[in-house]
């Protein structure tokens, strides 16, 4: 599927008109995640399916799981909202823990998806979009991994003291606009 025309590669502007007959699209991470899902999953699923418990459950179950994670990441990146992705990671942790998965296995599945997205981005996105795009993906998956680890830990050690609530959390909603990073 051809990508839409999104900007000018020579100026790096996200919304500039093409110059001097340019026809290359300025592919952004949101577009890559929308249009390249099949290719990214084609790389991430076989890698994940090699992990012990994923292999046990079969490639079709693995495909559904990786696709669900992929779509949660794509929505988080597109909406710049981590709530659904973090909730998904929490549910995944509970389900995999009950299914006998090791935390490291599930983290490896997350890593396989991130690596597949990164390789596809490196092959298809212009250099001036890579840092921002991959930063969004890494940030989203980093938050998901943190929740995955926190949930696994609470399940492995029930009754353990969780002091998260006594700390003030830093989230974008409470920060000044000047503190947020925007692409140049």
C-alpha positions as CSV (number, residue, x, y, z in Angstrom):
1,X,0.0,0.0,0.0
2,X,1.6,3.3,-1.0
3,X,2.2,5.8,1.8
4,X,0.6,9.2,1.8
5,X,2.6,12.3,1.0
6,X,3.4,13.8,4.3
7,X,6.1,16.4,3.9
8,X,9.3,17.4,2.2
9,X,12.4,15.3,2.7
10,X,14.9,18.0,1.8
11,X,13.7,20.5,4.4
12,X,12.8,18.0,7.1
13,X,9.5,19.8,7.5
14,X,6.6,17.6,8.5
15,X,4.0,19.6,6.5
16,X,6.0,21.3,3.8
17,X,5.0,21.1,0.1
18,X,7.4,19.1,-2.1
19,X,10.2,21.0,-3.7
20,X,11.9,20.6,-7.1
21,X,9.8,17.6,-8.2
22,X,10.3,15.5,-5.1
23,X,8.0,12.5,-4.9
24,X,9.3,10.7,-1.8
25,X,6.9,10.7,1.1
26,X,8.0,11.8,4.5
27,X,7.0,8.7,6.4
28,X,6.2,9.2,10.1
29,X,6.1,6.5,12.7
30,X,2.3,6.6,12.9
31,X,2.1,5.9,9.2
32,X,4.7,3.1,9.4
33,X,2.8,1.4,12.2
34,X,-0.5,1.8,10.2
35,X,0.8,0.5,6.9
36,X,3.6,-1.9,7.8
37,X,1.8,-4.1,10.4
38,X,2.0,-7.3,8.4
39,X,5.7,-6.9,7.6
40,X,6.5,-6.1,11.2
41,X,4.5,-9.0,12.6
42,X,6.0,-11.3,10.0
43,X,9.4,-10.7,11.6
44,X,8.3,-10.5,15.3
45,X,6.0,-13.5,15.4
46,X,8.5,-16.2,14.4
47,X,11.1,-14.8,16.8
48,X,8.6,-14.9,19.6
49,X,7.3,-18.3,18.6
50,X,10.8,-19.8,19.4
51,X,10.4,-18.9,23.1
52,X,9.5,-22.0,25.2
53,X,6.0,-21.2,26.3
54,X,5.1,-19.4,23.1
55,X,6.3,-22.4,21.2
56,X,4.2,-24.6,23.5
57,X,1.1,-22.6,22.8
58,X,1.6,-22.6,19.0
59,X,2.2,-20.0,16.3
60,X,-1.4,-18.9,15.9
61,X,-1.8,-18.1,19.6
62,X,1.6,-16.3,19.5
63,X,0.5,-14.3,16.4
64,X,-2.7,-13.1,18.2
65,X,-0.7,-12.1,21.2
66,X,2.0,-10.2,19.3
67,X,-0.6,-8.6,17.1
68,X,-2.6,-7.4,20.2
69,X,0.6,-5.9,21.7
70,X,1.5,-4.3,18.4
71,X,-1.9,-2.7,18.0
72,X,-1.8,-1.4,21.6
73,X,1.7,0.1,20.9
74,X,0.4,1.6,17.6
75,X,-2.6,3.2,19.4
76,X,-0.4,4.5,22.2
77,X,2.0,6.1,19.8
78,X,-0.7,7.5,17.6
79,X,-2.7,9.0,20.5
80,X,0.3,9.8,22.7
81,X,-1.6,8.0,25.5
82,X,-0.1,5.2,27.5
83,X,-3.0,4.2,29.6
84,X,-4.4,1.4,27.3
85,X,-0.9,0.0,26.6
86,X,0.0,-0.1,30.3
87,X,-3.3,-1.7,31.0
88,X,-2.6,-4.3,28.3
89,X,0.8,-5.0,29.7
90,X,-0.8,-5.5,33.2
91,X,-3.3,-8.0,31.7
92,X,-0.6,-9.8,29.7
93,X,1.5,-10.2,32.9
94,X,-1.4,-11.7,34.8
95,X,-2.3,-14.1,32.0
96,X,1.3,-15.2,31.3
97,X,2.1,-15.6,35.0
98,X,-1.0,-17.9,35.3
99,X,0.2,-19.7,32.2
100,X,3.6,-20.5,33.7
101,X,5.6,-18.1,31.6
102,X,8.8,-16.7,32.9
103,X,8.9,-12.9,33.1
104,X,12.1,-13.0,30.9
105,X,10.1,-14.8,28.1
106,X,7.4,-12.2,28.0
107,X,10.0,-9.4,28.1
108,X,11.7,-11.1,25.1
109,X,8.5,-11.1,23.2
110,X,8.2,-7.3,23.8
111,X,11.8,-6.9,22.7
112,X,11.2,-8.9,19.6
113,X,8.4,-6.6,18.6
114,X,10.4,-3.5,19.3
115,X,13.3,-4.8,17.3
116,X,11.1,-5.6,14.3
117,X,9.6,-2.1,14.4
118,X,13.0,-0.6,14.7
119,X,14.4,-2.5,11.7
120,X,11.4,-1.6,9.6
121,X,11.7,2.0,10.6
122,X,15.4,2.1,9.7
123,X,14.6,0.6,6.3
124,X,11.6,2.9,5.5
125,X,11.7,6.1,7.4
126,X,13.8,9.2,6.5
127,X,16.7,9.9,8.9
128,X,15.1,13.1,10.2
129,X,12.0,11.1,11.5
130,X,13.9,8.2,13.0
131,X,14.9,9.6,16.4
132,X,11.5,11.0,17.2
133,X,9.6,8.0,15.8
134,X,11.7,5.3,17.5
135,X,11.8,7.4,20.7
136,X,8.0,7.3,20.8
137,X,8.0,3.5,20.3
138,X,10.7,2.9,22.9
139,X,9.1,5.2,25.4
140,X,5.7,3.5,25.0
141,X,7.2,0.0,25.3
142,X,9.4,1.1,28.2
143,X,6.3,2.0,30.2
144,X,4.6,-1.2,29.2
145,X,7.7,-3.2,30.3
146,X,7.8,-1.4,33.6
147,X,4.2,-2.3,34.3
148,X,4.8,-5.9,33.1
149,X,7.7,-6.2,35.6
150,X,5.8,-4.6,38.4
151,X,2.8,-6.9,37.9
152,X,4.9,-10.0,37.6
153,X,6.7,-9.1,40.8
154,X,3.5,-8.5,42.7
155,X,2.2,-11.9,41.5
156,X,5.4,-13.7,42.3
157,X,5.6,-12.1,45.8
158,X,2.0,-11.5,47.0
159,X,1.8,-9.3,50.0
160,X,5.0,-7.5,49.1
161,X,5.0,-3.9,50.0
162,X,4.4,-1.6,47.0
163,X,5.3,2.0,48.0
164,X,4.6,3.5,44.5
165,X,1.7,5.5,45.9
166,X,3.9,7.4,48.3
167,X,5.9,8.9,45.4
168,X,4.8,11.7,43.2
169,X,4.8,10.4,39.7
170,X,6.0,12.5,36.8
171,X,3.6,12.5,33.9
172,X,3.3,14.9,31.0
173,X,-0.1,16.2,32.3
174,X,1.7,17.9,35.2
175,X,4.6,19.4,33.3
176,X,5.0,22.8,31.8
177,X,4.8,22.9,28.0
178,X,8.5,24.1,27.9
179,X,9.6,20.9,29.6
180,X,8.2,18.7,26.8
181,X,10.4,17.7,23.9
182,X,9.2,18.4,20.4
183,X,10.9,17.5,17.2
184,X,12.9,20.3,15.6
